[in-house]
């Protein structure tokens, strides 16, 4: 593509990964930084927001009546310093690409969420976290610098030390400070493309929290699948999976031929038109029972592929279609350590409501991150997928919001699709600072989104 040309498309309906509340916007697909700037200059009064692979669950990368920039053509890897463990790349590069390029060199991305199909720009804009937050923090902690195009057309080179306010407003800022064009990222050294994994069952929520609290410090990565349909003495039963990157001496001699080969597998894509009622309390309850019973009571040191440990659902393309035409919501919150009673009440409420959630995980967060709207803070975080058509879902989540607020917790904006502005203001103490910086930087609010309008960001 030549120069700053920006291909036009017809207006399209866009939604988040949850496939709820689609809105129509003009989609532009620039292939260069100059093209991004041209698209910004030509954006109308409804403004513009950048979009990567659309893996935010709600409305963060939608802009009803405005412009959406598809950033996935900005895929240049500018340099790799294999000696120091640094990579510089454009914002449209995906974590999947980085893994395939960097693993043969003995390096891994510092933080990955439950999917590797996330762009670097999206990872920064949402300040993603992974199974290693208690050790490594969120993604932005490993970013040495970034380039940001702001509303006046200026490209800023930001570091945590230079222009720290704009850097930390951008990390977790959901694309509302400007368009991230590129980033330089510190990497994690690894010896193999395998994980050494310990698995164990927890009989109930108290048993699970005790195990996590007592031994999480031994592991780089830790996550628990939790059965939110279990009741009575089994409420909150779980399968706990923890581990670290396998070293060469943990491999059998026959498995050392190409220890850094990145192996993945893919099933056929989920077809369109799945009936919305397929995921009921009965069907998910049966799945949860089978999943829990098949898990080992205790197994140590199993070698697993990276893709199986970190991204099991990536092997099932378009898995979000499983929830049918109505789509689904992902609800993720964190409550502080010391609020275990709140976490217990929330788990019991979800169980009583018979929420058919087979994708539900509990983790422990470490120290909070510097991003003004970054989600993680020290405490317990629970994430679950819920069919959007579940009767009584709105009132249930409103009650859970109240529990989270009373405990001093918060909701993750990259997963949200229904939080109120009033609740948001009580969850994020630096929200006023963020709004004030946006007003100075972008007085006409050229960068905006459905999420920004809904939450008065």
MARFI-262347 format. One record per residue (C-alpha): x, y, z; residue in one letter. Coordinates in steps of 0.5 Angstrom, whole numbers, plus 500, padded with zeros to 3 digits. Example, Ala and Ser with C-alpha at 12.3 -4.5 7.8 and 13.67 -1.06 7.14 Angstrom:
2
525491516A/527498514S/
***
This chain:
457
500500500X/503507498X/504512503X/498514508X/493511504X/487508508X/482504505X/475505506X/470500507X/462500508X/460501515X/460495519X/457492525X/462491530X/461487537X/466485542X/468477543X/462476547X/457478541X/453482545X/450489543X/453490536X/454497533X/455500526X/461504525X/466506519X/471501519X/478504516X/484499515X/491503515X/497499514X/502505516X/503510522X/502515516X/495512515X/493512522X/494519522X/490520516X/484516518X/485521525X/484527521X/478525517X/474522522X/468525523X/464528530X/463521533X/471520533X/475514533X/478508537X/483503535X/481496535X/486490534X/483483534X/476484538X/478480544X/475485549X/469482551X/464488551X/464495547X/471498548X/473497541X/466499538X/464506536X/457507534X/456512528X/464514528X/470511526X/474504528X/481503526X/483496525X/490496527X/492489525X/496491518X/501494523X/505488523X/512490523X/517487528X/523493528X/528489532X/530483536X/535484541X/536476543X/542478548X/538483552X/531480551X/528486548X/523486542X/520493538X/514492534X/508495531X/502495535X/498490530X/503485532X/500479536X/502475542X/501469537X/506472532X/511474538X/511467541X/513464534X/518468532X/521469539X/521462542X/526459537X/531464540X/529462547X/525468549X/517468551X/512474552X/512477559X/505476560X/499473556X/492472558X/488466556X/488467549X/495469544X/490472539X/491479542X/495485539X/501489542X/496495542X/490491545X/495488551X/497495553X/490499552X/487493556X/494492561X/492485560X/494480566X/496473566X/497467571X/503470573X/501477576X/502475583X/510474580X/510479574X/505484575X/501486568X/503487561X/505495562X/510493567X/515490562X/514495556X/520500556X/517505551X/511506546X/509511541X/503514542X/499518536X/495523540X/489528538X/493533535X/497529530X/503529535X/507522535X/509522543X/515517545X/513515552X/517511557X/515510564X/520515566X/519520561X/512523560X/510518566X/503521566X/501520559X/505513559X/501510565X/494513563X/495510556X/497503560X/490500561X/486507558X/482503553X/485507547X/482513550X/489517550X/491516543X/493510538X/498506540X/503505534X/509501537X/512498543X/518496546X/518490550X/522486555X/522479555X/522472559X/528467558X/526460557X/530454555X/524450552X/517451549X/514446555X/511447561X/512443568X/505443571X/502441578X/495439578X/491438584X/483438586X/481442592X/474440595X/471447596X/472454596X/476454603X/480449601X/482452594X/484459598X/488455603X/492452598X/493458594X/495462600X/500457602X/503455596X/502460590X/509463592X/512457589X/510458582X/511463577X/504461574X/497459578X/490459576X/484455579X/478452575X/472453579X/465449579X/460455580X/454450580X/457446585X/453446592X/453444599X/459442602X/462442595X/461449594X/467452590X/470446589X/476447584X/482444580X/488448581X/493448576X/500451577X/507451574X/513454570X/517453564X/520447563X/528447563X/532442559X/534438564X/526436565X/526433558X/527426557X/533425552X/529423546X/525430547X/531435546X/531435539X/528441538X/526444545X/524451543X/519448538X/512452539X/507446538X/499448537X/493444535X/487446532X/480443532X/474445527X/471452528X/465452532X/459453527X/454458526X/447458529X/448454535X/442454539X/442459545X/439454550X/445449549X/449451555X/444450561X/445449568X/444441567X/449441561X/454445564X/453441571X/454435567X/461438564X/463440571X/462434574X/466430569X/471435569X/472435576X/472428577X/477427571X/482431574X/488428578X/487429586X/495430585X/500430580X/507433579X/511435574X/507434568X/510436561X/505440557X/505444551X/505452552X/498452548X/495447552X/497451559X/496458557X/491458551X/487451551X/481455548X/485458542X/485451539X/477451538X/476457533X/470462534X/469458541X/464464543X/459462538X/458456543X/453461547X/448462541X/446468537X/445472544X/452472546X/455472553X/458476558X/464475562X/464478569X/471479572X/472482579X/477483584X/476484592X/482485597X/485480601X/481480607X/475480603X/474472603X/467472606X/465477600X/468472595X/464466598X/458470598X/459472591X/460464589X/454462593X/450467590X/452465583X/451457585X/444459587X/442463581X/444456577X/449460572X/451455567X/459458567X/463452565X/469457564X/470460571X/477461574X/480464580X/487467581X/491471586X/493478584X/500481587X/501488588X/497493584X/500496577X/501503576X/496504570X/491509572X/485505570X/489498570X/485493573X/489488578X/490490585X/492485591X/487480592X/482475589X/480475582X/474471579X/472471572X/466467569X/463467562X/455467563X/450466557X/447473556X/440470555X/440468563X/434470566X/435475572X/442476570X/442484570X/439484577X/444478579X/450482577X/448489580X/448485587X/455482585X/457489583X/454492590X/458486594X/465488590X/464495592X/463494599X/469490599X/473495596X/474492589X/473493582X/471490575X/475489569X/474494564X/476490558X/471485560X/465489562X/459491558X/454493563X/457497569X/454504571X/458510571X/457511579X/460504580X/466506576X/467512580X/468508586X/472503583X/478507580X/481512585X/485515579X/479516575X/478524576X/486524574X/484520567X/478525565X/482531567X/488529562X/484527557X/480533557X/487537556X/490532551X/483531547X/478537549X/474535543X/474528545X/476525538X/478519541X/472515544X/468509544X/461506546X/465504553X/467511554X/460514552X/457509557X/461510563X/463518562X/470516561X/
***
